[in-house]
Amino acid sequence: MLVAEVIEVTDRRNDTHDVVVIGGGAAGLSGAVTLARSRRSVVVVDAGAPRNAPAEGVHVLLGREGIAPGALLELGREELRGYGGEVISGEVTGAVRDGDGFAVTLADGRVLRARRLLVTTGLADEFPDVAGLRERWGRDVLHCPYCHGWEVRDRRIGVLSTGPMSVHQVLLMRQLSEDVVFFSHTAPEIGAEDRERLAARGIEVVEGEVVAVESAEDRLTGVRLADGRVVEREAVAIATRMVARAGFLAELGLVVREHPMGVGEHVPTEFGGRTEVPGVWAAGNVTDLAAQVGAAAAAGTLAGAHINGDLVMEEADRAVAGARAGAGFSAEAEAEAHVMVAGERRHGL
């Protein structure tokens, strides 16, 4: 980011933008571009810590297969700037109501004001207590067969049982290789039906707690169990606990909740990304824990469109109220007109 851009936004920090987008990943940039193309003033606050940073490439993204995560985001920033949108580096530490809008505080003390907020801060992965997993994350320790499965096809793959979806995960990985092992680890006993499925697909179940993954020459080589056994593997799939990065929203009364699938915590939203707090939308992994890059971008676009639509209706209501006032309405009639317009809007009239 250019220094001039930082200075420009800092000098204008008391201005009110139409929308502040908190999070500069695929969801945030897509939402911001959608808004900017509708001639909305929009600024994206990017903390610079994307979840997929360790990955060599983004996959299953039509037209951009294999692009480096950082390169994809830079293209998005350029597109946004081309429509007059802004991107600033910073970490949001708080957001509060400020009149009819919001005040967003950054870690360096800057304050941005907005009529609406779009939260696209993603999630944080909490790893099982197994040595070496985090260090190999995004390379030969992976979670998603669609994001990274092709890259480990035909290798010796292990799947570590860490959550309610682990049996499903190992069956998905079996589609990619004939040599797949399921490590039961500390999970409850596998049910008879699931065990039969694994046996039918030729998936060996290795009992016992896993304590480490081992590597040599920057390649994963095996999985070590508590009893000292080492099972040779070239890749390991895990399911992290995924937790939305949204603690800064607490002052607005918006808190993360346990996901219905039991895989982590997310910010619940309605269709289009509207949250339970008026004026705040969310998109991407902060609400949809399983969204890949393409899905996150699409959700950001949809949320941006819904935010623009909400602003359009607010502006139309104000224009109607102003026109009625200008036509000689009394204060009492004006108040009644405002209530009527608001009611028509709520009921879709």
Residue, then its C-alpha position, 0 to 999 in steps of 0.5 A: m500500500l502506498v504511503a500517500e494512501v495512508i495519509e489521505v485516509t488518516d486526514r479524512r478519518n472524521d468523514t463518514h463513509d457509506v460502508v467500512v469493510i472490516g477484513g481485506g480477504a476475498a469476501g471483503l474485497s468482493g463486497a467492497v468492489t460491489l459497493a464501489r461500483s454502485r458509487r458508494s464511498v467504501v474503505v476496507v481495513d485489512a489486518g494483513a493476516p489471511r487464513n490461507a497465507p501458508a498455502e502455495g495456491v488458491h484452488v477451485l477458483l474459476g479462472r484463477e486456479g493455482i494463483a498465490p493467495g497474496a497475488l489474488l488479494e493484490l488484484g482485488r485491491e487494484e480493482l477496488r481502487g479503480y472504482g474509487g474504493e480505499v484499502i488501509s492497513g490496520e487492525v480493528t479493536g472496537a466498533v460502537r454506535d455513533g449517531d445513526g452509524f458506527a465508529v470503528t477504532l483501529a489499534d493505532g488510534r485512528v477512527l473511521r465512521a460509517r453508515r453501515l459495516l461489513v464484517t469479513t474478518g474470517l476465522a482462526d484455526e485452533f489446532p489439536d495438541v499434536a506437535g508439528l501440525r501447525e508448522r506443516w499447515g497449508r502444505d502437507v497438513l491440510h483440512c479441505p480435500y477440495c482446496h488441497g486434495w489434488e496436490v496430495r493425490d496418490r500419496r500415503i495420507g493419514v486422517l486424524s480424528t479430531g471432530p464430528m466430521s472426521v469419518h466423512q473427511v477420511l472417506l473424501m480423502r479416500q477418493l484421492s488415494e488408495d493408501v489412506v489411514f484413519f488415526s482414531h486418536t482421542a476420539p470416541e469409539i467409531g460406530a459399527e456402521d462407520r467402521e464397516r464403511l472404512a473397512a469396505r473402502g480399505i481404510e485402516v484404522v490405527e488406534g492410539e493417541v497421536v503425539a506428533v507428525e514427523s518430517a525430514e528435509d521439509r517433507l512430512t514423513g510420518v505420524r508418531l503415536a504415544d506408544g512410540r509407533v511411527v506410521e509412515r505418511e506423506a500428508v495428514a488431514i485434520a479438522t481444526r476448531m474454527v473460531a470467527r475473528a469477531g471479538f471486537l463486535a462485542e460492544l455492538g451486542l454481536v457475539v459469536r455462537e457455536h456452529p450447529m455442526g459443532v465445528g467451531e464458532h461463527v457469527p450467524t447471519e440471514f440470507g445476504g449476510r444481515t446480522e442481528v444487529p441493524g446496520v451490520w452485515a457479515a460474509g465469508n468465513v466469519t459466518d460460513l466456516a466452510a466457505q472456500v475462496g470462491a464461496a467467500a467472494a460470492a457471499g461478499t458480493l451478495a452482502g455488498a448488494h444487500i447493503n447498497g439496497d438498504l442504503v438506497m431504501e433509506e435514502a428514498d425514505r428520507a427523500v419522500a419525507g423531505a418532499r412531503a415536508g416541502a409540500g407544506f406538511s405539518a410537523e404532526a403530518e410529517a411524523e405520521a408520513h415518516v411512520m407510514v413510509a417506514g411501515e411500507r418499507r418493512h412490509g415490502l410495499 
